[in-house]
Amino acid sequence: MSSRKTATAKSRKPAAAVAPVATEAASNGTAKSGAVARAEQLAEDIQRALKAGSLDVLTPEALQKLMTAACRLYSAQSEAGSQMLPVGEVTPTDIMITASGLMRAGNLAVFELGMWQSWTGR
């Protein structure tokens, strides 16, 4: 196991400790937690701004914090067994641009991604 993978594995909670955001919807089927409602509202605000041609709906710093949190949450939920895909309706270009940026942020090459996928089956 590489030192990067070891460090990441040590910093993560065991899969059993990772739980989805608790919501009232689970108990009564209607209400959403504050975090879920805020995330959905933020997503709607961003989509609306993009449709209007506004790219400054978030500062670069705010976007980076949001992407960091979403990336960590997706990874934790995936390791805990979630089979959900990380995005909904996006274009292949959106995916390639984002994937390229994520790989640059992690100082990773496509070769490393291919090796990791062959080792993990993901």
C-alpha angles and dihedrals in degrees: 000000000000120000089246092053091044092051091048093048091050093050095052125086116243113271092252090059094054110089132171117258107283112244136183085228089076091061103036104014096232118064124069129212118257092251093052093047092048092047092050091047092049091050090051091048091051093047091048092050092049091051088052090051095249114141096174097073087117130026114242088251093052091047090050092051091048093048091047093052093044092048092051093046093048091049093049093047091046092052088049090058106271113150094192117129113239097238140033124205109003133133124253087247091055089052095047094048092048094044090050091051092048091050092049089049090053093042089238132147127216088249090061091050091051092049092048091049092051092049097046102030090230 
